[in-house]
Amino acid sequence: MRGRVMHVLKAAFQDGTPKMSDYMEMLKLLFELLAFARRNGLVALEAHVVEPAKSDIFKKYPGVKKVPNAVTYLSEALQQALNGTSPEELEVLMDAELDTIKEQGHLPIGLLKTVGDSLPGIGIVAAVLGIIVTMGHMDAPPAVIGHHVAAALVGTFLGILLCYGMVQPLANSVELQETHQLRFLAAIKAGVMVSLRGSSPAVAVEFARKTIFTDERPSFADVDKALQALKGR
């Protein structure tokens, strides 16, 4: 768990949200893999999906590698198809993996949020203790009493600041990134499943495109132009 929390804290200071260009690369990668399988047979994909790091097709799309789990998610799904897994079984497997990735990501985020929620309470406790100390110096000069009161209030201030100004924003940033990364994987799943049910690579890519959030989704014209360029090679 410690490693996961450290990963979350590191990710909070990075922008791991897939961009439109990353989605475009993913759609082109899907098209190339599915078109290759349609031309040469599904078995011919084995050389690419067993070791994607060595695949000439995967190497052309580094934007996909930037999204956590994306390459593994796609390649293992296609490996399952090669092994004869039915579309229905594969859909269950891909959904199960999405759920696992989501729950695994939520564990450190939830822990971070819990710590953030406790900080204002700790600040209040520090303030109360400060007031108790101040009560023991009521016969002191006003300047001394004021110093103790100020020290007590600093505890409350720090608790609120660390909670709402640091820990909670970090947790929310990672949670937002995770939501977009899961959407990236969901788009991959949509394309793979439609293809395995018999649709053409272009139709599979369009299904994947429709799964993308609208403000990050490449336009139909841009995707069609990109696919036409791939067909012309």
LOMARRO-907601 format. One record per residue (C-alpha): residue number from 1; residue in one letter; x, y, z. Coordinates in nm, 3 decimals. Example, Ala and Ser with C-alpha at 12.3 -4.5 7.8 and 13.67 -1.06 7.14 Angstrom:
BEGIN
+-----+-----+---------+---------+---------+
!   n ! res !       X !       Y !       Z !
+-----+-----+---------+---------+---------+
!   1 !   A !   1.230 !  -0.450 !   0.780 !
!   2 !   S !   1.367 !  -0.106 !   0.714 !
+-----+-----+---------+---------+---------+
//
This chain:
BEGIN
+-----+-----+---------+---------+---------+
!   n ! res !       X !       Y !       Z !
+-----+-----+---------+---------+---------+
!   1 !   M !   0.000 !   0.000 !   0.000 !
!   2 !   R !   0.288 !   0.236 !   0.076 !
!   3 !   G !   0.410 !   0.200 !  -0.281 !
!   4 !   R !   0.064 !   0.276 !  -0.418 !
!   5 !   V !   0.031 !   0.589 !  -0.205 !
!   6 !   M !   0.373 !   0.710 !  -0.321 !
!   7 !   H !   0.268 !   0.645 !  -0.680 !
!   8 !   V !  -0.050 !   0.847 !  -0.626 !
!   9 !   L !   0.142 !   1.138 !  -0.475 !
!  10 !   K !   0.384 !   1.134 !  -0.767 !
!  11 !   A !   0.102 !   1.113 !  -1.022 !
!  12 !   A !  -0.074 !   1.410 !  -0.859 !
!  13 !   F !   0.204 !   1.641 !  -0.979 !
!  14 !   Q !   0.192 !   1.505 !  -1.334 !
!  15 !   D !  -0.065 !   1.536 !  -1.609 !
!  16 !   G !  -0.166 !   1.177 !  -1.682 !
!  17 !   T !  -0.490 !   1.266 !  -1.860 !
!  18 !   P !  -0.493 !   1.129 !  -2.217 !
!  19 !   K !  -0.503 !   1.404 !  -2.479 !
!  20 !   M !  -0.690 !   1.406 !  -2.809 !
!  21 !   S !  -0.365 !   1.315 !  -2.984 !
!  22 !   D !  -0.329 !   1.010 !  -2.758 !
!  23 !   Y !  -0.682 !   0.899 !  -2.845 !
!  24 !   M !  -0.605 !   0.945 !  -3.213 !
!  25 !   E !  -0.299 !   0.724 !  -3.179 !
!  26 !   M !  -0.504 !   0.462 !  -2.998 !
!  27 !   L !  -0.767 !   0.459 !  -3.274 !
!  28 !   K !  -0.500 !   0.427 !  -3.541 !
!  29 !   L !  -0.331 !   0.146 !  -3.349 !
!  30 !   L !  -0.661 !  -0.037 !  -3.316 !
!  31 !   F !  -0.726 !   0.001 !  -3.686 !
!  32 !   E !  -0.382 !  -0.125 !  -3.786 !
!  33 !   L !  -0.401 !  -0.429 !  -3.559 !
!  34 !   L !  -0.754 !  -0.522 !  -3.660 !
!  35 !   A !  -0.690 !  -0.462 !  -4.031 !
!  36 !   F !  -0.372 !  -0.672 !  -4.008 !
!  37 !   A !  -0.570 !  -0.953 !  -3.845 !
!  38 !   R !  -0.841 !  -0.933 !  -4.111 !
!  39 !   R !  -0.586 !  -0.952 !  -4.396 !
!  40 !   N !  -0.357 !  -1.217 !  -4.251 !
!  41 !   G !  -0.573 !  -1.400 !  -4.001 !
!  42 !   L !  -0.599 !  -1.356 !  -3.625 !
!  43 !   V !  -0.309 !  -1.594 !  -3.565 !
!  44 !   A !  -0.075 !  -1.355 !  -3.747 !
!  45 !   L !  -0.126 !  -1.103 !  -3.465 !
!  46 !   E !   0.061 !  -1.325 !  -3.222 !
!  47 !   A !   0.399 !  -1.177 !  -3.311 !
!  48 !   H !   0.268 !  -0.830 !  -3.221 !
!  49 !   V !   0.056 !  -0.891 !  -2.911 !
!  50 !   V !   0.276 !  -1.142 !  -2.725 !
!  51 !   E !   0.564 !  -0.891 !  -2.708 !
!  52 !   P !   0.415 !  -0.550 !  -2.791 !
!  53 !   A !   0.738 !  -0.374 !  -2.696 !
!  54 !   K !   0.903 !  -0.539 !  -2.998 !
!  55 !   S !   0.609 !  -0.487 !  -3.234 !
!  56 !   D !   0.661 !  -0.251 !  -3.526 !
!  57 !   I !   0.293 !  -0.156 !  -3.506 !
!  58 !   F !   0.292 !  -0.071 !  -3.136 !
!  59 !   K !   0.619 !   0.123 !  -3.167 !
!  60 !   K !   0.455 !   0.370 !  -3.405 !
!  61 !   Y !   0.214 !   0.490 !  -3.136 !
!  62 !   P !   0.404 !   0.599 !  -2.823 !
!  63 !   G !   0.104 !   0.802 !  -2.704 !
!  64 !   V !  -0.074 !   0.479 !  -2.615 !
!  65 !   K !   0.214 !   0.369 !  -2.395 !
!  66 !   K !   0.180 !   0.686 !  -2.185 !
!  67 !   V !  -0.160 !   0.572 !  -2.057 !
!  68 !   P !  -0.115 !   0.323 !  -1.769 !
!  69 !   N !  -0.220 !  -0.034 !  -1.850 !
!  70 !   A !  -0.331 !   0.055 !  -2.205 !
!  71 !   V !  -0.080 !  -0.155 !  -2.399 !
!  72 !   T !  -0.116 !  -0.450 !  -2.163 !
!  73 !   Y !  -0.495 !  -0.426 !  -2.167 !
!  74 !   L !  -0.511 !  -0.428 !  -2.547 !
!  75 !   S !  -0.245 !  -0.689 !  -2.611 !
!  76 !   E !  -0.377 !  -0.935 !  -2.352 !
!  77 !   A !  -0.730 !  -0.899 !  -2.486 !
!  78 !   L !  -0.609 !  -0.989 !  -2.834 !
!  79 !   Q !  -0.406 !  -1.277 !  -2.691 !
!  80 !   Q !  -0.723 !  -1.413 !  -2.534 !
!  81 !   A !  -0.895 !  -1.389 !  -2.872 !
!  82 !   L !  -0.603 !  -1.582 !  -3.023 !
!  83 !   N !  -0.651 !  -1.851 !  -2.760 !
!  84 !   G !  -1.009 !  -1.902 !  -2.874 !
!  85 !   T !  -1.191 !  -1.707 !  -2.603 !
!  86 !   S !  -1.544 !  -1.627 !  -2.719 !
!  87 !   P !  -1.654 !  -1.262 !  -2.748 !
!  88 !   E !  -1.892 !  -1.309 !  -2.455 !
!  89 !   E !  -1.621 !  -1.451 !  -2.230 !
!  90 !   L !  -1.370 !  -1.189 !  -2.342 !
!  91 !   E !  -1.612 !  -0.908 !  -2.258 !
!  92 !   V !  -1.648 !  -1.045 !  -1.906 !
!  93 !   L !  -1.270 !  -1.071 !  -1.874 !
!  94 !   M !  -1.215 !  -0.714 !  -1.995 !
!  95 !   D !  -1.485 !  -0.580 !  -1.763 !
!  96 !   A !  -1.328 !  -0.769 !  -1.472 !
!  97 !   E !  -0.989 !  -0.614 !  -1.546 !
!  98 !   L !  -1.141 !  -0.266 !  -1.567 !
!  99 !   D !  -1.306 !  -0.319 !  -1.228 !
! 100 !   T !  -0.978 !  -0.442 !  -1.079 !
! 101 !   I !  -0.782 !  -0.144 !  -1.211 !
! 102 !   K !  -1.049 !   0.093 !  -1.081 !
! 103 !   E !  -1.062 !  -0.059 !  -0.731 !
! 104 !   Q !  -0.684 !  -0.079 !  -0.710 !
! 105 !   G !  -0.661 !   0.291 !  -0.793 !
! 106 !   H !  -0.932 !   0.386 !  -0.546 !
! 107 !   L !  -0.755 !   0.228 !  -0.246 !
! 108 !   P !  -0.467 !   0.480 !  -0.214 !
! 109 !   I !  -0.692 !   0.768 !  -0.326 !
! 110 !   G !  -0.943 !   0.678 !  -0.054 !
! 111 !   L !  -0.664 !   0.658 !   0.203 !
! 112 !   L !  -0.533 !   0.998 !   0.097 !
! 113 !   K !  -0.882 !   1.150 !   0.123 !
! 114 !   T !  -0.929 !   1.000 !   0.469 !
! 115 !   V !  -0.604 !   1.157 !   0.585 !
! 116 !   G !  -0.716 !   1.489 !   0.438 !
! 117 !   D !  -1.053 !   1.470 !   0.613 !
! 118 !   S !  -0.882 !   1.413 !   0.948 !
! 119 !   L !  -0.652 !   1.715 !   0.925 !
! 120 !   P !  -0.909 !   1.983 !   1.027 !
! 121 !   G !  -0.996 !   1.770 !   1.331 !
! 122 !   I !  -0.630 !   1.744 !   1.424 !
! 123 !   G !  -0.605 !   2.121 !   1.384 !
! 124 !   I !  -0.897 !   2.172 !   1.623 !
! 125 !   V !  -0.735 !   1.941 !   1.877 !
! 126 !   A !  -0.414 !   2.144 !   1.848 !
! 127 !   A !  -0.616 !   2.464 !   1.901 !
! 128 !   V !  -0.787 !   2.325 !   2.211 !
! 129 !   L !  -0.456 !   2.216 !   2.357 !
! 130 !   G !  -0.318 !   2.561 !   2.284 !
! 131 !   I !  -0.608 !   2.725 !   2.467 !
! 132 !   I !  -0.553 !   2.493 !   2.763 !
! 133 !   V !  -0.190 !   2.604 !   2.776 !
! 134 !   T !  -0.305 !   2.965 !   2.748 !
! 135 !   M !  -0.540 !   2.922 !   3.044 !
! 136 !   G !  -0.239 !   2.835 !   3.255 !
! 137 !   H !  -0.088 !   3.174 !   3.175 !
! 138 !   M !  -0.386 !   3.400 !   3.239 !
! 139 !   D !  -0.182 !   3.604 !   3.488 !
! 140 !   A !   0.082 !   3.673 !   3.221 !
! 141 !   P !   0.106 !   4.004 !   3.031 !
! 142 !   P !  -0.133 !   4.050 !   2.735 !
! 143 !   A !   0.154 !   4.002 !   2.487 !
! 144 !   V !   0.230 !   3.657 !   2.629 !
! 145 !   I !  -0.137 !   3.556 !   2.629 !
! 146 !   G !  -0.173 !   3.679 !   2.273 !
! 147 !   H !   0.130 !   3.472 !   2.170 !
! 148 !   H !  -0.023 !   3.154 !   2.315 !
! 149 !   V !  -0.363 !   3.222 !   2.154 !
! 150 !   A !  -0.196 !   3.283 !   1.820 !
! 151 !   A !  -0.003 !   2.956 !   1.851 !
! 152 !   A !  -0.330 !   2.774 !   1.925 !
! 153 !   L !  -0.500 !   2.921 !   1.618 !
! 154 !   V !  -0.206 !   2.823 !   1.396 !
! 155 !   G !  -0.296 !   2.456 !   1.456 !
! 156 !   T !  -0.647 !   2.510 !   1.320 !
! 157 !   F !  -0.515 !   2.713 !   1.030 !
! 158 !   L !  -0.261 !   2.446 !   0.931 !
! 159 !   G !  -0.519 !   2.167 !   0.955 !
! 160 !   I !  -0.761 !   2.346 !   0.723 !
! 161 !   L !  -0.486 !   2.458 !   0.486 !
! 162 !   L !  -0.331 !   2.112 !   0.452 !
! 163 !   C !  -0.672 !   1.949 !   0.404 !
! 164 !   Y !  -0.841 !   2.183 !   0.155 !
! 165 !   G !  -0.531 !   2.342 !   0.008 !
! 166 !   M !  -0.308 !   2.040 !  -0.042 !
! 167 !   V !  -0.420 !   1.683 !   0.035 !
! 168 !   Q !  -0.775 !   1.696 !  -0.104 !
! 169 !   P !  -0.673 !   1.872 !  -0.429 !
! 170 !   L !  -0.397 !   1.613 !  -0.480 !
! 171 !   A !  -0.643 !   1.326 !  -0.428 !
! 172 !   N !  -0.899 !   1.486 !  -0.659 !
! 173 !   S !  -0.636 !   1.540 !  -0.928 !
! 174 !   V !  -0.536 !   1.173 !  -0.926 !
! 175 !   E !  -0.899 !   1.062 !  -0.919 !
! 176 !   L !  -0.977 !   1.276 !  -1.223 !
! 177 !   Q !  -0.677 !   1.138 !  -1.410 !
! 178 !   E !  -0.786 !   0.785 !  -1.324 !
! 179 !   T !  -1.136 !   0.850 !  -1.461 !
! 180 !   H !  -0.992 !   0.960 !  -1.795 !
! 181 !   Q !  -0.748 !   0.670 !  -1.806 !
! 182 !   L !  -1.030 !   0.422 !  -1.746 !
! 183 !   R !  -1.225 !   0.588 !  -2.026 !
! 184 !   F !  -0.924 !   0.529 !  -2.253 !
! 185 !   L !  -0.932 !   0.159 !  -2.166 !
! 186 !   A !  -1.309 !   0.146 !  -2.216 !
! 187 !   A !  -1.263 !   0.280 !  -2.568 !
! 188 !   I !  -1.011 !   0.004 !  -2.639 !
! 189 !   K !  -1.258 !  -0.252 !  -2.510 !
! 190 !   A !  -1.537 !  -0.116 !  -2.729 !
! 191 !   G !  -1.324 !  -0.141 !  -3.043 !
! 192 !   V !  -1.197 !  -0.491 !  -2.970 !
! 193 !   M !  -1.539 !  -0.632 !  -2.885 !
! 194 !   V !  -1.711 !  -0.491 !  -3.195 !
! 195 !   S !  -1.435 !  -0.630 !  -3.415 !
! 196 !   L !  -1.455 !  -0.978 !  -3.265 !
! 197 !   R !  -1.828 !  -0.980 !  -3.331 !
! 198 !   G !  -1.757 !  -0.946 !  -3.703 !
! 199 !   S !  -1.754 !  -0.574 !  -3.778 !
! 200 !   S !  -1.492 !  -0.418 !  -4.002 !
! 201 !   P !  -1.189 !  -0.242 !  -3.849 !
! 202 !   A !  -1.329 !   0.097 !  -3.952 !
! 203 !   V !  -1.660 !   0.028 !  -3.776 !
! 204 !   A !  -1.474 !  -0.098 !  -3.468 !
! 205 !   V !  -1.271 !   0.223 !  -3.458 !
! 206 !   E !  -1.589 !   0.429 !  -3.482 !
! 207 !   F !  -1.740 !   0.244 !  -3.188 !
! 208 !   A !  -1.423 !   0.313 !  -2.990 !
! 209 !   R !  -1.434 !   0.680 !  -3.093 !
! 210 !   K !  -1.791 !   0.718 !  -2.970 !
! 211 !   T !  -1.683 !   0.595 !  -2.627 !
! 212 !   I !  -1.443 !   0.888 !  -2.582 !
! 213 !   F !  -1.556 !   1.197 !  -2.390 !
! 214 !   T !  -1.676 !   1.458 !  -2.640 !
! 215 !   D !  -1.424 !   1.728 !  -2.548 !
! 216 !   E !  -1.135 !   1.486 !  -2.611 !
! 217 !   R !  -1.287 !   1.292 !  -2.901 !
! 218 !   P !  -1.123 !   1.332 !  -3.244 !
! 219 !   S !  -1.374 !   1.431 !  -3.509 !
! 220 !   F !  -1.509 !   1.174 !  -3.753 !
! 221 !   A !  -1.347 !   1.361 !  -4.042 !
! 222 !   D !  -1.004 !   1.363 !  -3.876 !
! 223 !   V !  -1.023 !   0.993 !  -3.791 !
! 224 !   D !  -1.148 !   0.904 !  -4.138 !
! 225 !   K !  -0.863 !   1.101 !  -4.295 !
! 226 !   A !  -0.611 !   0.924 !  -4.070 !
! 227 !   L !  -0.751 !   0.581 !  -4.153 !
! 228 !   Q !  -0.750 !   0.657 !  -4.524 !
! 229 !   A !  -0.383 !   0.748 !  -4.494 !
! 230 !   L !  -0.314 !   0.415 !  -4.324 !
! 231 !   K !  -0.502 !   0.228 !  -4.597 !
! 232 !   G !  -0.296 !   0.403 !  -4.861 !
! 233 !   R !   0.036 !   0.281 !  -4.727 !
+-----+-----+---------+---------+---------+
//
